[in-house]
Amino acid sequence: MIPQCNPKANYLVHKSAIDTAIKNVLESGWYILGNEVLSFEREFSENMGVDHAVGVASGTDALELALRACGIGAGDFVITVSHTAVATAAAIVRTGAHPLFVDIDPDYFTMAPKQLEMLLSSYSLVKKIKAVIPVHLYGQPTNMPEIIKLAHQYSLFVIEDCAQAHGATINDHKVGTWGDIGCFSFYPTKNLGALGDGGIVTTNDKKLAEKLTWLREYGWRERYISDIAGGINSRLDELQAAILRMKLPHLEAENESRRQIAQIYTSILSVNQNIVLPKIATANQSVYHQYVIQIKERDALRSTLKEQGIGTLIHYPVPIHQQAAFSDTEFSPMPLPYTEQAASQILSLPMYPELTDLAVEKVAQTLLMSLKS
């Protein structure tokens, strides 16, 4: 069996170092917001090229706290995409704000700047729109230069959802450094994954960083005394921070492995013109959190691959605006044809750094043979 993702394989590669890191934390007697978290925050901010990083309990919390730090709450609107994990929209709703969905670029699956511009220039409640959350999906950066230009024109905060793009770059600048705030997830399957939940928020704004630090722990500036409203319990724990510290130096090498896997897939699958392969914008360097193809016979192909012992996933099968919790038409003031088309055709092939060339070739060749049968 070749699974679509395999966080255990990454643990086994780093088993000795991870086990030692865990043992050291257990023996230290300090388990919440100690030296491991402080050290990881410093090391992650240096790796990403930002001034500040604040560890939190999950990627969803990272987005929620970023919004709260920007003063966004009840009655406000936040623009994002419907083609993303539901966590992006859930974080907006948790603040009391409302998501507004715009369509994606059909080539890159990320927010289309032209669609963002159309919404901002036509939506009747534009004065209530306070932020935009572009999602760097599948490891592919969004067109941040264009989005930032539009956001500045309308005085919007830019909060980057970087959950799937640790280390991805635009013109050699890493995602999470372009907007006001960057939000990362350390869910085990991510490019930089913990062995549980975890997240982090990055920013170059000292005041935002301070506010994020207070908000992640009940709004405390001084312990047990909540000075600002909207604070929650969202602390990255010492065990996960220690694991992430150990794995961070390997991130770029593992991202490079993902790029090499993608090259093998592309070289083999390009012979079939019915398969739409991933496209990468010229200025971007993807980190291939997922290798996502588009094909009309998606469901039948997926079943055949499963019979052959090859796992696949659909990221994501139902656009957020078509899910019951977000079906209010106010959330989708514009048509989203490319989002809806993508959901019916996308398929995520096995992708993780430990995949061997032989396994990647087997997946690709089996896929081609399945389409011929």
N, C-alpha and C positions, 0 to 999 in steps of 0.2 A: 504493500500500500504506500502510495506517495501522497501525504496529506497536503492540503492547500497551505496551511501554516503549521509551524512546529516549534513553539517556544521551548519545549523540553530539549530539543537538539542544541539550542543556544546555551541552555543551562549546562548541558553535558560538556560542551566545549570549554566552558569557564568554571567547571564544577569545583575544582580545588580552591581557586581564588574566591569564589562566591561562598563556599562553605566556611572558609577562614574569615571572611568579612562578617558573616552571620554570627559565627562563634565569638568574634571580638565584641560585637555589639551586645550579645547576650551576657557576656562576662563583665561588660562595663557597668551594667546596672542603670544606664541612662537610655531610655527608649523613645522619648518624644522631644523633638526640637533641641537636639544636642549638637555635638561637634560634627557628626556625620552630615547632618542636614546643612549646617553652616558651611562646611567644606564643599559639599556638592553644589550648593547655590553659587559659591565663588567659582568653582571649576566649570560649571555649566555656563555661567555668564561669560567667562573668558573664552570658552570654546565657541560660543555663539557670536561673540563680538558685541556684547551689550554691557551696560554698566551695572545692572541690577537683575537679580533673579530671586524669586520667592517661591519656595516649595509648598505645594498644597496636596490635598488628598486624592485628586483625580483630574483628568483633563476637563471634565464637565465643570467641576468646581473652579478650575482655572478661568474658564470663560465667564462663569457667573460672577466671580470676584473681580475680574477685569471690568465687566460692565458696571458693577457696583462702585468700583474705584473711580469710574468716570462719571458717577452721579446719575446713572441711568436706572430708571425704575418705573413705577406705575404710570401708565398713560403715554409712555414714550414708545417710539418705534425703532426697530433695528433691522437693517437690510442684510440679508444673507441669501444663500442658495438652498433650494429644496433637495438638490442632489448631493447629499452628505449624510453622515451618521446623524440620527435624530438628536444626539447630545447637543449639537450646535444650536438647534432651535429650543430644546428643553432648557438650556442654560438661560436663554433670553426670557422665556416664560417664568422661570423661577425668580427673576427679579421683579416681575410684575409688568414688564414691557411686552410688546407684541412684535413677532417677526414679520417681515415683509420679504417675500421670495422673488428673486429675479432669475432669469434663465442663465444657462451655462453656454460657454463656447463649445460647439459640437466637436471640435478637434481635441480640446484639452480637458474637458469636463470641469472646468473651473469658471468662476464668475465672469460673465461677459461684460466688459466695461461699457459697451454700447447699450446694453440692456439696463445697466445701472444708471447711465445718463438719461435714458428715456424715462425711467421711473422718477428720478429726482426732478426732471424738468416738467413732469405732468401730474404727479400725485398731489391731490388736494391737501393732504396733511403733511406736506414736506417740512413745515416748521416743527413738527413733532418728531421728525426723524433725527436721532441723535448719534447714531453710529452705523458703521458697516463692518460686517464680519466676512471677509473673503476666506475661503477654505482651500488650503493647499492639498488637494485631493490626490491620493495614490502616490504621493511623493513628488507630484508635479506642482511647481509654484504657480500661483495666480499672477496675472499681469499687474503687479503692484504699482509700477510707475503711473499707469493710467488711472488706477483706482484711487491712489493717493491724491492725484491732481484733482479728481472730481470731489473727493472728500474734503479737501481744503477749500474748494470753491463753495461748498455748502456748510462749512464749519462742522464737519462730522469727525468723531473719533474713529480711528481705524484699529480694529482688534483682529489680529491674525490668528486663525485657527490652524495651528501647525502640528496637529496631533499625528499626522501621517507623513511628516516631512522634516524630521530631524536631520539637519545638515544640508538640505537642499538650498540652492543658490539662484539668484537672479543677478546677472552681471557681476558674479563673484561675491555678492553680498548675501548672507544667509537669511532665510526666512525667519521671521520673529524679530528682525531688526529694522524692518521697513515702516511699520505702523507705530502707533502710540504704545501698543502692548502686543506681545506675542504669547500664545497659550499652547502648551505642549502636554501631551498625555504620555504616561509610561506604562500603559496597559501592556501585559506580557507579550502581545504579538507585535508591538510597535518596533520601529527600527532601533530605538533605544528602549528596551522593555524591562520593567521590574519583575518581581515574582509575586505581584499583587497589584493593586491600584496605586496610582501616584500621578502627580502632575506638577507643572511649574509655570510661572508667569514671568516674562522678561520685559524689561523696559529700560529706556535711557533717561526717564523722568524720575528724579529723586523723590518728588512729592508723591507721585503715583506709587512708587515702590514702598514708601512708608505707609501709605494708606492700605495697600495690599497686605502688608505685614500685620497691620492691626485687624483688618477685616477677616483674615484667615483664622483668627482666634478671638471671636466674640466682640471685636471692636476694642480690644484691650490695648491701651498705650502703657498702662501700668497693670500688673497682674491683678485679676479679679475685679477690675474697675473698667466698665465698658463706656468709652467716651464717644464713640461714633456708632450710629445705627446701621443695621444691615450686616453686622458681623456674624459669622457662622463658625462651626468647628470644622476646620479643613486643614489638617496639619500633615505634611509628609513625615512619615515615621522614620526612625533611625535605621531600622533594618532595610527598608527599601532604599534609603539614601546610600547606605553602605554598598548595597548591590549595584546601584547605578554608578557610584563612584568607580567601582571596579570595571564596569562595562564601558564607561564613557570613552576611555582611550582607544577602544577598539571600534568605535562607531564608524569612522571614515573607512577603515578597511572592510567592514561588513557592508557598508553602503556600496563600496566598489565591487564587492562580490555580487550584490544585487544588480548592479549595472552590467556586469559580465553575463549574468544569467539572462538578463533582458536581451542582450546582444545575440545570445544563442537562440532564444525564442524567435527573435525577429528574423534572423538569417534563415531559419528553417521554415517558418510559417509564411514568409513573404511570397512563396511560390503559389499560394492560393489567394486569388484576387477577391474571393468572397469573405475573407477575414479582414476586418479593419483593425490594423495594428496600432499600438499607442504612438502618438505624435508628441514630440517635445519641442517647445518653442525655442528659437535660436538662442535667446539670451539665458535660457534656463539650464540648470543641471539637476535632473531628477534624481531622487534616491530610491525610486521604485519600491515604495511600500507595497504596492501591488502591480502586477503586470496584467492589464485589463484589455481584453480584445472585445470587439463587437461582431456579432454574427446573428443572422436572422434565425438560424436553426438552433438557437441557444439551448433551449430546454431539452431537445432530443439529444444534442451533443453532450450535454452535461450528464444525462442518464447513461449514455454509452461509455463515457469516460469513467463514471463510477463503477460500472460493471468491469472495467479493465483495471480497477484499483487505483484510480487517479482522482484525488479530491479537488473540487472546485468550490467557489463561493460566488455569490452575487452581491456586490457592493455598489448599489443597494436595491432590493427588489421592488420597493414601493416608495416613490418620492414622498417627502414629508408632507407636501401640500395635499396629497391624496390619502393620508392616514387620518383616521377618525379624529384624533386629538387636535389636528391642525387643519381641518377641512373648511373652516370658516373662509368664505370668499374674500374677506377683508385681508387675509394673509397673502393672497395671490391676486393683486390688482392687475397683473398682466398675464397673458398666456405664457406657458412654459413648455413649448413643443419639444425642444431639444432635451430637456430634462426627462420628459415622458418617453421619448424615443430611446434614450440611453437605458432607462430602467428595463425596457423590454428586450434589449440585445446584449448587454454587457455580461462578461464572464471573467472572473479572476482566476488565473491559473496558479499552480503552486509557486510560491515565492518566499524564500527565506535563505539566508546566507549559506546555510549548511548543505543546500542542495548540490549534489554532484553534477558535473557536466553530463554524465551518463544518464542521470535521472531526468535532467532537463530535456535532453535529446529524446528520451523515451516519451515524455509527456507530449512534446511537439509532434513526433512521428505518429504516435497513437492518435492524436487529434486529427492529423491529416488523413490517416487511414479511415478514421470514423466518418469523416465527411464524404469519403468515396463510397462507403458501403450503403 
